[in-house]
Structure formats: C-alpha cells, structure tokens
Amino acid sequence: MATHARGLIATENTTGNTTGNADGRPGERRETVRITGLVRSFEGRRVLDGLDLSIHADEFVALIGRSGSGKSTLLRALAGLDHEVEGTGGLSAPDHVSVVFQDARLLPWKRVLDNVVLGLAGAEAEERGRAALREVGLEGRERAWPIELSGGEQQRVSLARSLVRDPELLLADEPFGALDALTRLRMHGLLRRLCERHRPAVLLVTHDVDEAIVLADRVVVLDQGRIAADITVDLAGPRTPGSPEYAALRDRLLGHLGVEAPARRERAEAEETRA
Ligand SMILES: Nc1ncnc2c1ncn2[C@@H]1O[C@H](COP(=O)(O)OP(=O)(O)OP(=O)(O)O)[C@@H](O)[C@H]1O
C-alpha cells in the first residue's frame, strides 16, 4: 500500500490489538482514518452530528444505518468530495483513496482497459491495468466497450480501476446493490480475495446486514449522524447464516436498525404461546 497518509503516519494508535504495523509501534496498528467530532449540516439540519470513527490499516468496516442516517454523506467527506464538513478534532484520511459506487461509472466511449488505467501515468500503467483485469476475472475483455459487459462485469471493472491505484482506503457505497443475488454473492468472494491481497482499509456502505456480516471485521451502525453501535464481527465458525452465532449477530444488527428480527420475533411468539 502507499505510504503517504495525510497526517496519519505519526498519529497515536488507540487500540490494544496486536497485529503490529510497519508504520506504528510494535504491537499496534496504524490508523488509516481518524474522524473526531465531525459535523455536516444541510440547511441548518445536522446530518453528521459530532461523529467519531477510526479505521485501522487493513481493517474492513461495514457501515449500516437507516435511510437518511448520513452514510453517503460520511463517505463523501472521506472521499474528499465534500469540503464543507466541520470537525472539532477533524478528519484524517489518506491521500490514496478509491471509491466504488453502486453504478460502475465507466466512460462509455473508452474501452475496458482504458477505463481501468484512466489518468495513470507511466509506461507500466497498461501492464498494471491488464493485471488488475486478470485479478477480477476479466482477462480477454480489455478491448471490450463498457456497454458490452453485464452489470456484474462492469462492477468488476470498477473494482479493477480502484485497486490498480493501490489505495490505502477503499470506499464503497452500496457497490453490489444493483446486482442480482447470485452475482452479489460472487462479488462478495471477489472483494474478500482482493482485499486480502491488497489490504486496503475498507469502508463499505451497505443496506444488506448479511453482506456486512460476511465481509466485515467491524460493523458500525449510524443513527441520526452518530455512531449508535460499533460491533466487532468475531464469529468462531464459518460466516454462514445457519449458525446460531451468526443469527444472534444478525438479530442484534437488525435491532439497531429498528427491524424486528425474525429470530427474536419467533422467541417472543413462543413465549406468548407458553404464557
Ligand atoms: N446535498 C444535499 N442537500 C440537502 N440535503 C442533503 C444533501 N445531501 C444529503 N442530504 C440529506 O442528508 C441526509 C443524509 O443523507 P445520506 O445520503 O447521507 O443518507 P444515507 O444514510 O446514505 O441514506 P440512504 O441509505 O437512503 O442512501 C438526508 O436527509 C439527505 O436528504
């Protein structure tokens, strides 16, 4: 990963985890993102209301929350797309940030490979672009036009375009929201493999609680512009919906979203029947 984080390399680490990092003291992990007291208002209404959040290097954080809770606003601030955010302690994010949106946002008049390497300089750019396309399973499609690709394939190109820039921080705003369920599952596997290989810090905005559990190290719940819960995904077995631990975590997250979770509802119904 790149090493030019804006004001981050020298920051104190705050957690007691033990993986260590070349840029931090032994036994500590470097923070890639640090947000303190972040405020964003629209027309006098606070959409981000003094928000605090840290993301460590290599960490995969999923951000969930009800519609309008401020998820995309936070992501835009981290992407450097919003210069009107305020903060008491501020917002530290790296310079090398890539963003993946729900729609792939490819330039239709450029071929796939040209979309991937757009804006990259240097003789090796094309080779890196080809390698990125290989990684996302699109070898041989370099000269295709975006319109010739399926939605899932276009999103693969979008991922290749992000990763070829070797970001320290990958921001993803509902990247699989427009895909069918099967393609989404395949993309989960692909994203996980890519992140294991490239190891960016990731902030994934999603409405899909299962997507959050399957992919993330931590799930953060946003409610009215503040962090309502910050839960480490620490499941002993495979992350499959069948396990009781998975179901309990899913229930807990759905509870934070104000959804009556199925397992809890069944328990309540059983208790009612017994009474
Ligand atoms: N440019 C803007 N002007 C005015 N209000 C805005 C603007 N951008 C966002 N908002 C408001 O800020 C609030 C949070 O929006 P945001 O898009 O961050 O929510 P979200 O959690 O991503 O929602 P969703 O899950 O529906 O995508 C909403 O009430 C929205 O109307």
The ligand as a Gaussian input file, in Angstrom:
#p B3LYP/6-31G(d) Opt

LIG

0 1
 N      -26.722000      17.998000      -0.928000
 C      -27.685000      17.889000      -0.005000
 N      -28.553000      18.878000       0.248000
 C      -29.501000      18.785000       1.204000
 N      -29.670000      17.683000       1.973000
 C      -28.836000      16.634000       1.766000
 C      -27.804000      16.695000       0.770000
 N      -27.130000      15.504000       0.807000
 C      -27.735000      14.769000       1.760000
 N      -28.740000      15.443000       2.343000
 C      -29.591000      14.958000       3.415000
 O      -28.797000      14.391000       4.413000
 C      -29.423000      13.232000       4.969000
 C      -28.479000      12.074000       4.905000
 O      -28.278000      11.721000       3.551000
 P      -27.349000      10.497000       3.135000
 O      -27.424000      10.380000       1.642000
 O      -26.025000      10.654000       3.748000
 O      -28.106000       9.301000       3.836000
 P      -27.868000       7.741000       3.691000
 O      -27.742000       7.199000       5.078000
 O      -26.750000       7.467000       2.754000
 O      -29.256000       7.309000       3.074000
 P      -29.639000       6.109000       2.073000
 O      -29.420000       4.850000       2.854000
 O      -31.083000       6.337000       1.780000
 O      -28.760000       6.207000       0.866000
 C      -30.708000      13.034000       4.188000
 O      -31.777000      13.525000       4.953000
 C      -30.496000      13.851000       2.936000
 O      -31.712000      14.376000       2.467000

